[in-house]
């Protein structure tokens, strides 16, 4: 009977420890990061006002063009949500050149020959 109680106590302790640690899935695209990217300011007057931010924890998730000042907030969320995220892909053709068009930051997909 004592062994049963000890086994139950160990299982409960293990469950509590595993649920309290923050885990990030492989190639994660956290909800909080997605919300930060979608809410980011995209206003601009020149191309220099725009930068590319990651839409997920890994390179292959792609990028979004946002205002350079808004990128700081997105980066903080990325650092918090993606600190331990494992990525399975090393290279994807998703990089963008952020530009200002009609006072809005947009991303133009980089040409394939720029990846050489």
FIKOLZA-1660 file (N, C-alpha, C; in steps of 0.1 Angstrom, whole numbers, plus 5000, padded with zeros to 4 digits):
% residues 116
   i   px   py   pz ch aa at
   1 5008 4988 5000  A  X  N
   1 5000 5000 5000  A  X CA
   1 5009 5013 5000  A  X  C
   2 5020 5012 5008  A  X  N
   2 5029 5024 5008  A  X CA
   2 5035 5027 4994  A  X  C
   3 5038 5016 4987  A  X  N
   3 5044 5017 4974  A  X CA
   3 5034 5024 4964  A  X  C
   4 5021 5021 4966  A  X  N
   4 5011 5026 4957  A  X CA
   4 5010 5041 4960  A  X  C
   5 5010 5045 4973  A  X  N
   5 5009 5060 4976  A  X CA
   5 5021 5067 4971  A  X  C
   6 5033 5061 4972  A  X  N
   6 5045 5067 4968  A  X CA
   6 5045 5068 4952  A  X  C
   7 5040 5058 4946  A  X  N
   7 5039 5059 4931  A  X CA
   7 5030 5070 4927  A  X  C
   8 5018 5071 4933  A  X  N
   8 5009 5082 4930  A  X CA
   8 5015 5096 4933  A  X  C
   9 5022 5097 4944  A  X  N
   9 5028 5110 4947  A  X CA
   9 5039 5114 4937  A  X  C
  10 5047 5104 4933  A  X  N
  10 5057 5107 4923  A  X CA
  10 5051 5111 4909  A  X  C
  11 5040 5104 4905  A  X  N
  11 5033 5107 4893  A  X CA
  11 5027 5121 4893  A  X  C
  12 5021 5125 4905  A  X  N
  12 5016 5138 4906  A  X CA
  12 5027 5149 4906  A  X  C
  13 5038 5146 4912  A  X  N
  13 5049 5156 4912  A  X CA
  13 5055 5157 4898  A  X  C
  14 5056 5147 4891  A  X  N
  14 5061 5147 4877  A  X CA
  14 5051 5155 4868  A  X  C
  15 5038 5153 4870  A  X  N
  15 5028 5160 4862  A  X CA
  15 5029 5175 4865  A  X  C
  16 5030 5178 4877  A  X  N
  16 5031 5193 4881  A  X CA
  16 5043 5199 4875  A  X  C
  17 5054 5192 4876  A  X  N
  17 5067 5198 4870  A  X CA
  17 5066 5200 4855  A  X  C
  18 5061 5190 4848  A  X  N
  18 5060 5191 4834  A  X CA
  18 5050 5202 4829  A  X  C
  19 5040 5204 4836  A  X  N
  19 5030 5214 4832  A  X CA
  19 5035 5229 4835  A  X  C
  20 5044 5230 4845  A  X  N
  20 5048 5244 4848  A  X CA
  20 5059 5249 4840  A  X  C
  21 5066 5240 4833  A  X  N
  21 5077 5244 4824  A  X CA
  21 5072 5248 4811  A  X  C
  22 5077 5259 4805  A  X  N
  22 5073 5263 4792  A  X CA
  22 5079 5256 4781  A  X  C
  23 5071 5249 4772  A  X  N
  23 5077 5242 4761  A  X CA
  23 5072 5249 4748  A  X  C
  24 5080 5248 4738  A  X  N
  24 5076 5254 4725  A  X CA
  24 5077 5243 4715  A  X  C
  25 5067 5241 4707  A  X  N
  25 5067 5230 4697  A  X CA
  25 5077 5233 4686  A  X  C
  26 5080 5223 4678  A  X  N
  26 5089 5224 4667  A  X CA
  26 5083 5233 4656  A  X  C
  27 5090 5242 4651  A  X  N
  27 5086 5252 4641  A  X CA
  27 5074 5260 4646  A  X  C
  28 5074 5264 4658  A  X  N
  28 5063 5270 4665  A  X CA
  28 5059 5284 4658  A  X  C
  29 5046 5286 4659  A  X  N
  29 5040 5299 4655  A  X CA
  29 5031 5303 4666  A  X  C
  30 5036 5308 4677  A  X  N
  30 5028 5311 4689  A  X CA
  30 5017 5322 4686  A  X  C
  31 5006 5320 4693  A  X  N
  31 4995 5329 4691  A  X CA
  31 4998 5343 4695  A  X  C
  32 5005 5345 4706  A  X  N
  32 5009 5358 4711  A  X CA
  32 5018 5365 4700  A  X  C
  33 5027 5358 4694  A  X  N
  33 5035 5364 4684  A  X CA
  33 5027 5368 4672  A  X  C
  34 5018 5359 4668  A  X  N
  34 5009 5362 4656  A  X CA
  34 5001 5375 4659  A  X  C
  35 4996 5376 4671  A  X  N
  35 4988 5387 4675  A  X CA
  35 4996 5400 4674  A  X  C
  36 5009 5399 4679  A  X  N
  36 5018 5411 4679  A  X CA
  36 5021 5415 4665  A  X  C
  37 5023 5406 4656  A  X  N
  37 5027 5409 4642  A  X CA
  37 5015 5415 4635  A  X  C
  38 5003 5409 4638  A  X  N
  38 4991 5415 4631  A  X CA
  38 4987 5429 4636  A  X  C
  39 4990 5431 4649  A  X  N
  39 4986 5444 4655  A  X CA
  39 4997 5455 4652  A  X  C
  40 5009 5451 4647  A  X  N
  40 5020 5461 4645  A  X CA
  40 5016 5472 4635  A  X  C
  41 5021 5484 4639  A  X  N
  41 5019 5495 4630  A  X CA
  41 5027 5493 4617  A  X  C
  42 5020 5497 4606  A  X  N
  42 5027 5495 4593  A  X CA
  42 5028 5509 4586  A  X  C
  43 5026 5520 4593  A  X  N
  43 5027 5533 4587  A  X CA
  43 5041 5536 4583  A  X  C
  44 5043 5544 4572  A  X  N
  44 5056 5547 4568  A  X CA
  44 5055 5559 4558  A  X  C
  45 5067 5566 4556  A  X  N
  45 5068 5576 4546  A  X CA
  45 5079 5573 4536  A  X  C
  46 5089 5565 4541  A  X  N
  46 5100 5560 4532  A  X CA
  46 5103 5546 4535  A  X  C
  47 5110 5539 4526  A  X  N
  47 5114 5525 4528  A  X CA
  47 5122 5523 4541  A  X  C
  48 5129 5533 4545  A  X  N
  48 5137 5532 4558  A  X CA
  48 5128 5530 4570  A  X  C
  49 5115 5534 4569  A  X  N
  49 5106 5533 4580  A  X CA
  49 5101 5518 4582  A  X  C
  50 5105 5509 4573  A  X  N
  50 5100 5496 4573  A  X CA
  50 5111 5485 4575  A  X  C
  51 5107 5475 4583  A  X  N
  51 5116 5464 4585  A  X CA
  51 5108 5451 4584  A  X  C
  52 5115 5440 4583  A  X  N
  52 5109 5427 4583  A  X CA
  52 5110 5420 4597  A  X  C
  53 5099 5414 4601  A  X  N
  53 5099 5407 4614  A  X CA
  53 5094 5393 4611  A  X  C
  54 5099 5384 4619  A  X  N
  54 5095 5369 4618  A  X CA
  54 5081 5367 4622  A  X  C
  55 5073 5359 4614  A  X  N
  55 5059 5356 4617  A  X CA
  55 5058 5344 4626  A  X  C
  56 5069 5337 4628  A  X  N
  56 5070 5325 4637  A  X CA
  56 5083 5324 4643  A  X  C
  57 5085 5313 4650  A  X  N
  57 5098 5311 4657  A  X CA
  57 5110 5308 4648  A  X  C
  58 5107 5302 4637  A  X  N
  58 5117 5297 4627  A  X CA
  58 5117 5305 4614  A  X  C
  59 5128 5304 4607  A  X  N
  59 5129 5311 4594  A  X CA
  59 5118 5308 4584  A  X  C
  60 5114 5296 4584  A  X  N
  60 5104 5291 4573  A  X CA
  60 5090 5296 4576  A  X  C
  61 5088 5302 4587  A  X  N
  61 5074 5308 4590  A  X CA
  61 5071 5320 4582  A  X  C
  62 5082 5326 4577  A  X  N
  62 5081 5338 4568  A  X CA
  62 5082 5351 4576  A  X  C
  63 5081 5362 4569  A  X  N
  63 5083 5375 4575  A  X CA
  63 5071 5384 4571  A  X  C
  64 5070 5395 4579  A  X  N
  64 5060 5405 4577  A  X CA
  64 5067 5419 4577  A  X  C
  65 5063 5428 4569  A  X  N
  65 5069 5441 4569  A  X CA
  65 5061 5450 4579  A  X  C
  66 5068 5456 4588  A  X  N
  66 5061 5465 4598  A  X CA
  66 5070 5478 4600  A  X  C
  67 5064 5488 4607  A  X  N
  67 5071 5500 4610  A  X CA
  67 5083 5496 4619  A  X  C
  68 5094 5503 4617  A  X  N
  68 5106 5500 4625  A  X CA
  68 5104 5501 4640  A  X  C
  69 5096 5511 4644  A  X  N
  69 5094 5512 4658  A  X CA
  69 5085 5501 4664  A  X  C
  70 5075 5497 4656  A  X  N
  70 5067 5486 4660  A  X CA
  70 5074 5473 4661  A  X  C
  71 5085 5472 4653  A  X  N
  71 5093 5459 4653  A  X CA
  71 5099 5456 4666  A  X  C
  72 5102 5467 4674  A  X  N
  72 5108 5465 4687  A  X CA
  72 5099 5457 4696  A  X  C
  73 5086 5460 4696  A  X  N
  73 5076 5453 4704  A  X CA
  73 5075 5438 4699  A  X  C
  74 5074 5437 4686  A  X  N
  74 5073 5423 4680  A  X CA
  74 5085 5415 4684  A  X  C
  75 5097 5421 4684  A  X  N
  75 5109 5413 4687  A  X CA
  75 5109 5409 4702  A  X  C
  76 5104 5417 4711  A  X  N
  76 5103 5413 4725  A  X CA
  76 5094 5401 4727  A  X  C
  77 5082 5401 4720  A  X  N
  77 5073 5390 4720  A  X CA
  77 5080 5378 4714  A  X  C
  78 5087 5379 4703  A  X  N
  78 5094 5368 4697  A  X CA
  78 5104 5362 4707  A  X  C
  79 5112 5371 4713  A  X  N
  79 5122 5366 4723  A  X CA
  79 5115 5358 4734  A  X  C
  80 5104 5363 4739  A  X  N
  80 5097 5356 4750  A  X CA
  80 5091 5343 4746  A  X  C
  81 5084 5343 4734  A  X  N
  81 5077 5331 4730  A  X CA
  81 5085 5320 4723  A  X  C
  82 5097 5325 4717  A  X  N
  82 5105 5315 4709  A  X CA
  82 5118 5312 4715  A  X  C
  83 5121 5316 4727  A  X  N
  83 5134 5314 4733  A  X CA
  83 5140 5300 4731  A  X  C
  84 5132 5290 4733  A  X  N
  84 5136 5276 4732  A  X CA
  84 5130 5268 4720  A  X  C
  85 5126 5275 4710  A  X  N
  85 5119 5268 4699  A  X CA
  85 5129 5261 4690  A  X  C
  86 5127 5248 4688  A  X  N
  86 5135 5240 4679  A  X CA
  86 5129 5242 4665  A  X  C
  87 5138 5243 4655  A  X  N
  87 5134 5245 4641  A  X CA
  87 5140 5233 4633  A  X  C
  88 5132 5228 4624  A  X  N
  88 5136 5216 4616  A  X CA
  88 5142 5220 4603  A  X  C
  89 5138 5231 4597  A  X  N
  89 5143 5235 4584  A  X CA
  89 5154 5245 4585  A  X  C
  90 5164 5244 4576  A  X  N
  90 5175 5254 4577  A  X CA
  90 5173 5265 4567  A  X  C
  91 5167 5263 4556  A  X  N
  91 5166 5274 4546  A  X CA
  91 5152 5273 4539  A  X  C
  92 5146 5284 4538  A  X  N
  92 5133 5285 4531  A  X CA
  92 5134 5298 4522  A  X  C
  93 5127 5299 4512  A  X  N
  93 5126 5310 4503  A  X CA
  93 5115 5319 4507  A  X  C
  94 5116 5326 4519  A  X  N
  94 5105 5334 4524  A  X CA
  94 5109 5348 4528  A  X  C
  95 5122 5351 4526  A  X  N
  95 5127 5364 4530  A  X CA
  95 5121 5375 4521  A  X  C
  96 5119 5387 4527  A  X  N
  96 5113 5398 4520  A  X CA
  96 5122 5410 4521  A  X  C
  97 5119 5419 4511  A  X  N
  97 5125 5433 4512  A  X CA
  97 5113 5442 4516  A  X  C
  98 5114 5448 4528  A  X  N
  98 5104 5456 4532  A  X CA
  98 5105 5470 4525  A  X  C
  99 5093 5475 4520  A  X  N
  99 5093 5488 4513  A  X CA
  99 5080 5495 4517  A  X  C
 100 5080 5508 4515  A  X  N
 100 5069 5517 4518  A  X CA
 100 5061 5519 4505  A  X  C
 101 5049 5515 4505  A  X  N
 101 5040 5518 4493  A  X CA
 101 5027 5524 4498  A  X  C
 102 5024 5536 4493  A  X  N
 102 5012 5543 4497  A  X CA
 102 5011 5545 4512  A  X  C
 103 5023 5548 4518  A  X  N
 103 5024 5550 4533  A  X CA
 103 5021 5538 4541  A  X  C
 104 5023 5526 4535  A  X  N
 104 5021 5513 4543  A  X CA
 104 5033 5504 4540  A  X  C
 105 5038 5499 4551  A  X  N
 105 5049 5489 4549  A  X CA
 105 5044 5476 4543  A  X  C
 106 5051 5472 4532  A  X  N
 106 5047 5459 4526  A  X CA
 106 5060 5451 4523  A  X  C
 107 5059 5438 4522  A  X  N
 107 5070 5430 4519  A  X CA
 107 5070 5425 4505  A  X  C
 108 5081 5427 4498  A  X  N
 108 5082 5421 4485  A  X CA
 108 5092 5409 4486  A  X  C
 109 5087 5398 4481  A  X  N
 109 5095 5385 4482  A  X CA
 109 5108 5387 4475  A  X  C
 110 5119 5384 4481  A  X  N
 110 5132 5385 4475  A  X CA
 110 5133 5375 4463  A  X  C
 111 5140 5380 4453  A  X  N
 111 5141 5371 4441  A  X CA
 111 5150 5359 4445  A  X  C
 112 5148 5348 4438  A  X  N
 112 5155 5335 4441  A  X CA
 112 5170 5337 4440  A  X  C
 113 5175 5345 4430  A  X  N
 113 5189 5346 4428  A  X CA
 113 5196 5354 4439  A  X  C
 114 5188 5361 4448  A  X  N
 114 5195 5368 4459  A  X CA
 114 5198 5358 4471  A  X  C
 115 5195 5346 4470  A  X  N
 115 5198 5336 4480  A  X CA
 115 5211 5329 4478  A  X  C
 116 5218 5332 4467  A  X  N
 116 5231 5326 4464  A  X CA
 116 5241 5330 4474  A  X  C
% end
